[in-house]
Amino acid sequence: MVTVGQIMTRNIVKIDTGTSAIEAAKVMTSHKIGSVFVRQDDDIVGIVTEPDIVRKIVGAERVPYYIPVEDIMSTPIISIDERRPITEAADLMEHYGTRHLAVSKSGVIVGV
């Protein structure tokens, strides 16, 4: 059985609340990733993905320089334990219509 922990990306990129959507997009571009976690103090409170920026900003004709990430982030974060099979992750992603899942270990996010 292949587990989520075996295929996840361990590099977690975080941005702070108050960061503009344009800065979030620049971070994703520079790291060559499709999502960033949103941090408030030391807690991860949401996730912003490329589709969030496309649908909620570009598609809505909003100006990304003035939109804070907390206005477009998905919350609560959908997560799965790293020991779960990838088939369960696929089912969760299909159910929630997402391409990104937070991967947790003992309740702490350790990957995506």
C-alpha positions as CSV (number, residue, x, y, z in Angstrom):
1,M,0.0,0.0,0.0
2,V,1.4,3.4,-1.0
3,T,0.8,6.0,1.6
4,V,0.3,9.7,1.4
5,G,3.5,10.3,3.3
6,Q,5.5,8.5,0.6
7,I,4.3,10.8,-2.2
8,M,3.7,14.2,-0.5
9,T,5.9,17.2,-0.9
10,R,7.5,18.1,2.4
11,N,8.4,21.6,1.4
12,I,5.7,23.7,3.1
13,V,5.7,27.3,1.9
14,K,3.8,29.7,4.2
15,I,2.8,33.3,3.9
16,D,1.3,35.6,6.5
17,T,-2.2,36.9,6.7
18,G,-2.3,40.4,5.2
19,T,-0.1,39.4,2.3
20,S,-1.6,40.5,-1.0
21,A,-2.8,37.9,-3.5
22,I,-0.2,39.2,-6.0
23,E,2.6,38.5,-3.5
24,A,1.2,35.0,-3.0
25,A,1.2,34.4,-6.7
26,K,4.9,35.6,-6.9
27,V,5.8,33.2,-4.0
28,M,4.2,30.3,-5.9
29,T,6.0,31.3,-9.1
30,S,9.4,31.6,-7.4
31,H,9.0,28.2,-5.6
32,K,7.4,26.5,-8.7
33,I,4.4,25.4,-6.6
34,G,0.6,25.6,-6.9
35,S,-0.3,26.5,-3.3
36,V,0.8,28.3,-0.2
37,F,-0.4,27.9,3.4
38,V,-1.6,31.1,5.2
39,R,-0.2,31.6,8.6
40,Q,-1.5,33.8,11.4
41,D,0.9,34.0,14.3
42,D,2.2,30.5,14.4
43,D,-1.0,28.8,13.3
44,I,-1.8,27.7,9.7
45,V,-5.3,29.1,9.1
46,G,-5.8,28.5,5.4
47,I,-4.4,27.6,2.0
48,V,-4.3,29.7,-1.2
49,T,-4.1,27.8,-4.6
50,E,-3.6,28.9,-8.2
51,P,-7.3,28.2,-8.9
52,D,-8.2,30.5,-6.0
53,I,-6.3,33.4,-7.6
54,V,-7.7,32.6,-11.1
55,R,-11.3,32.2,-10.0
56,K,-11.7,34.6,-7.1
57,I,-9.5,37.4,-8.5
58,V,-8.8,37.2,-12.2
59,G,-12.2,35.7,-13.1
60,A,-14.0,38.2,-10.9
61,E,-12.0,41.1,-12.4
62,R,-10.6,42.2,-9.0
63,V,-7.3,43.9,-8.5
64,P,-4.8,41.4,-6.9
65,Y,-2.6,44.1,-5.4
66,Y,-5.3,45.0,-2.9
67,I,-6.8,41.7,-2.0
68,P,-5.4,40.0,1.1
69,V,-4.9,36.3,1.0
70,E,-7.4,35.7,3.8
71,D,-10.1,37.0,1.5
72,I,-9.5,34.2,-1.0
73,M,-8.0,31.4,1.0
74,S,-9.8,28.1,1.7
75,T,-10.4,27.4,5.3
76,P,-10.7,25.1,7.2
77,I,-7.8,23.2,5.6
78,I,-8.7,19.7,4.4
79,S,-6.0,17.3,5.6
80,I,-5.2,13.7,5.7
81,D,-2.8,11.7,8.0
82,E,0.5,10.8,6.3
83,R,-0.1,7.1,7.0
84,R,-3.4,6.9,5.0
85,P,-3.4,5.2,1.6
86,I,-3.2,7.5,-1.5
87,T,-6.6,6.1,-2.6
88,E,-8.2,7.8,0.4
89,A,-6.4,11.0,-0.5
90,A,-7.8,10.8,-4.0
91,D,-11.3,10.2,-2.7
92,L,-11.0,13.3,-0.4
93,M,-9.8,15.4,-3.2
94,E,-12.6,14.3,-5.5
95,H,-15.2,14.8,-2.7
96,Y,-14.0,18.4,-2.0
97,G,-13.1,19.3,-5.5
98,T,-9.5,20.2,-4.7
99,R,-6.1,19.4,-6.0
100,H,-4.2,20.0,-2.7
101,L,-4.5,18.4,0.6
102,A,-2.5,19.2,3.8
103,V,-0.7,16.1,5.1
104,S,-0.5,15.8,8.8
105,K,1.4,13.8,11.4
106,S,0.0,13.8,14.9
107,G,-2.2,16.8,14.0
108,V,0.7,18.9,12.6
109,I,0.9,19.8,8.9
110,V,4.1,18.2,7.5
111,G,3.5,18.3,3.8
112,V,1.1,18.8,0.9
